[in-house]
């Protein structure tokens, strides 16, 4: 059966991709449905010692994902729905409101629960499952077993969004990635400055995609927006009929203009792997107020 995995940096449009795929015929897309106990941990991590849990092999992890997706298909067929982050019974790309909470950051509104699935589906419908850091940490193994795609977004807009949301990446940490990738954990522990850690994380994501995924499996947020969602046809044929009225959020009133310029200058001085997918002119465009 056609099971598909999605990944990408946080705030790159991965959840929007799921929302749009759920509008496509014969497709169901889930936002971070896997339970915590399914994820591998590296043997020498603090979490592994605390849980007294040994690392599992790549094959065992892939087997566990395949079983989870099979169980999810059975749940949908039985009318019980599917476990996913959702808001009001739907996966939504607007999981962080524009208004900041008491922390001064935007708080996520979605919660993980069973979401009803009441659209017509064939027996071999496409089931897409999205996780950001976890799937990226394992992308080399996953891409050998499942069709795997990454959503990326202009690096300046991605970094700018990280400054505004109440998630660990705003503090320069990516817990699921650190749980699985010991080298990433050590590098972040050795990096004192928050923005420096964010650059480490951004490089980690883009390096993984460039190393393990073909270019046609990496979909740019900007292409999703300009095509009304049809750029996702590479994942699901039903997306060819999408014509969503989408507006780019690469420039947003919630992003601090001075911080954006500072982040932009750092990006332009950095020979990062994001330049495989974006040009320096695209970053300069955003620094100058263009979306």
ZAGU-225042 format. One record per residue: residue in one letter; x, y, z of N, C-alpha, C, CB in turn. Coordinates in steps of 0.1 Angstrom, whole numbers, plus 5000, padded with zeros to 4 digits. Glycine has a CB too. Example, Ala and Ser with C-alpha at 12.3 -4.5 7.8 and 13.67 -1.06 7.14 Angstrom:
A513249435078512349555078513249675078511349555090/S512849785071513749895071512950005079514149945057/
This chain:
X500849885000500050005000500950125000499050005012/X500450234994501350354992501450435005500850444981/X502350405013502650485025503750585022503050395037/X503650705026504550815023504950885036503950915013/X506250915037506750995048507151135044507950915055/X506851225053507151365051508051425062505851455049/X508951505059509751575069510151715064511051485072/X510951775072511351915069511651985082510351985061/X512352095081512652175093511252225099513552295090/X511252245112510052315118509752445111510252325133/X508552475109508052605104508452625089508652725112/X508552515082508952515068507752495059510052415065/X506552465064505452435056505052285056505652485043/X505552205065505252065065503852035069506251985074/X503352115079501952095083500952145073501652155097/X501352255066500552305055500452205044501152445050/X501552135041501552035031500551925035502951975029/X500551885048499551785053498151835051499851745067/X497851955055496552015053496052005039496552165058/X496952045030496552045015496451905010497652115007/X497251815014497151675010495751615015498251585015/X495351655026494051605031492851655022493851645045/X493151765014492151815005492151744992492351965003/X493251664989493351584977492651454977494851564974/X492151414966491451284965492251174969490951264951/X491651074976492250944980493550964988492450864967/X493651064996494851085004494451125018495651194997/X495251075028495151115042496551145046494451005051/X496651265053498051305058497951335073498551435050/X498851285080498851295095500051375100498851155101/X499751455110500851545116501351485129500251685118/X502551435128503251385140502351285148503651495149/X501951175142501151075149501850975158500251015140/X503150955155503850835161504050855176505250815155/X503750755184503850765199505350775203503250655206/X505550835215506950855219507750735221506950935233/X507150625225507850505228508350435215506950405236/X507850475204508250405191509650455187507250425180/X510050575191511250635185512550575191511250785188/X513550565183514850505187515550615196515650465176/X516450565204517350655211518750595209516950655227/X519750685209521150635208521650585221522050745202/X522450475221522750405233523350485244523750295229/X524150595240524850675250524150795254526250705245/X522850815250522150935254521650925269520950955245/X521451035275520851045288519550985289520851185293/X518751005278517350945278517450795277516650995265/X518350735270518450595269518750535283519550545259/X519750605290520050555303518850575313521250635309/X518150685312517050705321515950605318516450845319/X515650575306514650475302515050335303514050505288/X516350315304516950175304516550105291516550095317/X516550185280516050135268517250125258514950225262/X517550005252518549995242518150055229518949855240/X519150095221518850145208518250035199520050205201/X517350065190516849965181517549985167515249975180/X517549885159518149885146517249975136518349745140/X517950015126517150085115516050005110518050135104/X516249875107515249785102514049775112515849655098/X514449765124513349745134512449875135513949715148/X513149985134512350115134511450125122513350235135/X511950095110511150095098510049995099512050065086/X510249875105509249775107508149835116509749645113/X508549905127507549965136506750075129508250025148/X507350155121506550255113505550185104507550345105/X506050085097505150005088503949955095505849895080/X504149895107503049845115502149955119503549765127/X502650065124501850175128500950225117502750295133/X501550235105500750275093499650175089501650305081/X500050045090499049945088497849955098499649805088/X498249975111497149985121496350105119497849985135/X496950215114496250335111495250315100497150455108/X495650245089494750215078493550135084495450135067/X493750045092492749965098491750045106493249845106/X492350135114491550225122490650315113492450315131/X491150365102490450455093489250375087491350515083/X489650245082488650165076487450125085489350035071/X487850115098486750075108486050195113487450005120/X486350315108485550435112486050505125484150405113/X487250455130487750515143488650635141488550405150/X488950665128489750785125491250755127489350895134/X492050855128493450845128494050935138494050875114/X495050895145495750975155496651075148496650885165/X496551205152497251305146497151435154496851335131/X498151525153497951655158496851725150499251745158/X495851785156494751845149494151955157493751745145/X493352045150492652145157491252145152493352295155/X490252115161488852115156488652005147488452245150/X489351895148489151775139489751785125487651755137/X490751875124491451875111492951915113490751985101/X493751865104495151905104495252045097496051805096/X495852145104495852275099497352335100494952365108/X497652405089498952465088499052585097499252505074/X497852635102497852755111497852705125496652845108/X498952635129498952575142499452675153499752445142/X500052785148500452885157499753015153502052905157/X498953075162498353205159499353315158497253235169/X498953425152499853535151500053605164499253645141/X499053605173499153665186500053585195497753685192/X500953655202501853595212501053565225503053675214/X501553455231500953425244501653495256500953275247/X501453445268502053515280503553505279501453445292/X504053405273505553395272506153495262505953245268/X505353565255505853655245506153575231507153715249/X505853445231505953365219504653315215506953255221/X504453265203503253215198503053065203503153215182/X501953035208501752905214500952815205500952915228/X501352685204500752595195499252565199501552465193/X498352555190496952535194496552395191496052635186/X497252315183496852175180497152075192497552125167/X496451975192496651865202496551735195495551875213/X497251635200497251495194495951425199498551425197/X495151385190493951305193493451235180492851395199/X492451145182491951085170491051175162491150955174/X491451185149490751275140489851195131491751365132/X488551235130487651155121488151165106486251205122/X488051065099488351065084487051015077489550975081/X486351115071485051075065485051095050483951155071/X486151105043486251125029486250995022487451205024/X485750985009485850855002487250815000485050864989/X487550685002488950635000488850504993489650635014/X489850484984489950354978490750264988490650364964/X490850134986491550044994493050074995491449894990/X493650134984495050164983495250314984495650104971/X494550384992494650534993496050564998493650595002/X496550684995497850735000497750775014498350844991/X498550725023498650765037499950825039498450635046/X499950955042501251035044501351055059501251165036/X502551045064502851065078504051165080503150925085/X503851265087504851375088505451385102504251505084/X506751385103507451415115508651495111507851285123/X509051595118510151685114511551625118509951825120/X511951645131513251605135513451455135513551655148/X512451375139512551235140512851165127511351175146/X512051205117512251145104513551195097511051175094/X513951325100515151375094516351295100515351525097/X516351265113517451195120517551055114517151185135/X516450995109516550865104516350855088515450775110/X516450975082516050975068516850885059516251115063/X518150855062518950765054518350625053520350765059/X517850575065517250445065515850455060517250395079/X515050555063513650565059513550565044512950675065/X514350645037514250665023514550535015515250775018/X515250445021515450315015514250225015516650245021/X513350255024512150165027510850235023512050135042/X510750365024509450435021509750545011508750485034/X508750585003508850714996508850825006507650734986/X509950905006510151005016510451135009511450965025/X509751245015509851375009510151475020508551415001/X510851585016511051695026510551825020512651705028/X509951905029509452035026510452135031508052065031/X510952225023511952325028511352465025513352305021/X511852565032511452705031512652795031510452745042/X512552905025513653005025514253005039513153145021/X515552985040516252975053516053095062517652945051/X515953215056515753335064514353335070515953465056/X513353305063511953295068511853185079510953275057/X512553075076512552965086513153005099513252845081/X514353065099514953115111514153225118516353165108/X513553315110512753425116511553365123512353515105/X510953265117509753205124510153135137509053105115/X511353075137511853015150511953115161513252945147/X512153235158512353335169510953365176512953465164/X509853325170508553375174507653265181507853425163/X508053135180507153035184507652965197507052925173/X506752915205507052855218507252705216505852875228/X508452675210508852535208510352535210508552485193/X510952415213512352405217513352475207512752265219/X512952465194513952525184514052675186513452495170/X513152745193513352885196514452905206512052945201/X514752805213515852805223517152735217515452745236/X517052695204518252635198518352485202519452705202/X517252415204517252275206516252205198517052245221/X516452075195515551995187515551855193516051985172/X514751835204514851725212514851585205513751725222/X513851565196513851435189515151415182512651425180/X515651515175516851495168518051465177517151615160/X518051535188519151505198519051375205519151615209/X517851325206517551195212518151085203516051165214/X518051105190518450995180519951015176517550995169/X520351145174521651175168522651225178521451275156/X523551145183524451175194525351285189525251055198/X525851295177526651395172525951535173527151365158/X524751535169523951665170523851705184522551645163/X523551615193523451645207524651705212523051525215/X525851645209527151695214527451835209528251595211/X527151855196527451985190526552095196527151975174/X525352065199524452165205524852195219522952125204/X525252095226525752105240526952195241525951975247/X527752185230529052265230528852405224530052185222/X527652445221527452575215526552655224526652555201/X527152765229526452845240525352935234527552925247/X525552995223524653105218523453035212525353195208/X522253095214521053035209520953045194519853115215/X521353155188521253165173522253075167521453315169/X523453065173524452965168523952825168525752975177/X523152785178522552655179521552645168521952625193/X520752745165519752735155520452715141518952865155/X521552785139522252755126522752615125523452855125/X523252555136523652415137522452325132524152375151/X521252355138520052275135519652295121518952315144/X519652415116519252435102520252365092519252585099/X521552365095522452295087522252145088523952325092/X521952095100521651955101520551905093521351925116/X519451985092518251945084518651945069517152045086/X519252055064519552065050520551965046519952215047/X521551945054522551845051521951705049523651835062/X521051675058520351545057519651525044519451515069/X518851635039518151625027519051615015517151745026/X520051695015520951695004521751565002521951815005/X522051505014522751375014521951255010523351355028/X520651255015519851125014518651135005519451095027/X518251255000517051254991517451314978516051344998/X516851264967517051324954516351464954516451234943/X516851544945516251684944514751684942516951764934/X514251594934512851594931511951544943512551504919/X512651504954511951464966511951574977512451334972/X512551694973512651804982511751914976514151854984/X510751954982509652044977509752174984508251984978/X509852284977510052414983508652474987510752514974/X508552524999507352595004506852694993507552665017/X507752764988507452874978506752814966508652954974/X507052694962506452634950505052584954507352524945/X504952534966503552494971502652614971503652434985/X503152734976502252854976501952894962502952964984/X502852914953502652964940501752874932503952994933/X501752744935500952654927499652624933501752524925/X499252684944498052654950497952514956496852674941/X499152454958499252314964499552214954497952284970/X499552244941499752144930501252094930499452204917/X502152164936503552114937503551984945504452224944/X502551954952502451824960502051704952501551844972/X501851734939501451624930502451514929501151674916/X503751544932504851444932504551344943506151514934/X503851384954503551294965502251224962503451374978/X501151294958499851234956499251294943498951264968/X498851204934498351254921497051344923497951134912/X496351314934495151394936495451544938494351334948/X496651574942496951714944497051794932498351724951/X496951734920496951804907495751884906497051704896/X494651854913493351934912493352044922492251834914/X494352064931494252164941494452304935495352144951/X493752394940493852534936493552624948492852574924/X494252594959494052674972494552814970494752594983/X493752914976494253054976495253074987492953144977/X496453044984497553054994498353184993498452934992/X498753235004499553355005500853325012498753465012/X501953365007503253345013503353415026504353385004/X503953335036504153395049505653415051503653305060/X506453425040507853445042508153585048508553435028/X507253675046507353805053506053815061507353925043/X506253835074505053845083505253955093504953705090/X504154015097504254115107504654065121502854175109/X504653935123505153885136506653865136504453745139/X507353885125508753875125509354015127509253815111/X510354015136511054135139512054175127511854125152/X511854295122512554335110514054345112512054465104/X514454395124515854405127516554265129516054495140/X515754175135516354045137516453975123515353955146/X515453995114515553935101516753985094514253965093/X517054105094518154165087519454105093518254315088/X519554095106520754035112520853885109520654045128/X519753815109519853675105520253655090518553605108/X519653745082519953745068521453765065519153845061/X522053865072523453885070524253765074523954005078/X523953695085524653575089524453465078524053525102/X523253455073523053355062523953375050521653345058/X523953505046524753545034526253515036524453685030/X526653525048528153495051528453355053528553585063/X527453265053527553125056527453035044526553085067/X528352945042528352865030527552735034529752825026/X526252755038525452645043524852565031524352695051/X524352435035523752345024522452395019523552215030/X521852505026520552555020520752625007520052655030/X522052655003522252724990522152624979523652784990/X521952494982521652394972520252414967521852254977/X519352464975517952484972517552624970517152414983/X518252724975517952864975519152944970517452914989/X518853064965519953154961520153264971519653214947/X521253314972521453434980520553544977522953474980/X520253564964519253664960517953644966519153664944/X517553524968516253494974516153544989515853344974/X517353534996517453585010517453735010518653525017/X518253795001518253934999516853994996519253974989/X516153924988514753964984513953984997514153864975/X513953885006513253885018513753995027513253755025/X515054015028515654115036515154255032517154115036/X514854265019514354395014512854405014514854415000/X512154315020510754325022509854245012510354465022/X510554165004509754084994509453954999510554074981/X508253894995507853765000508353654990506353755001/
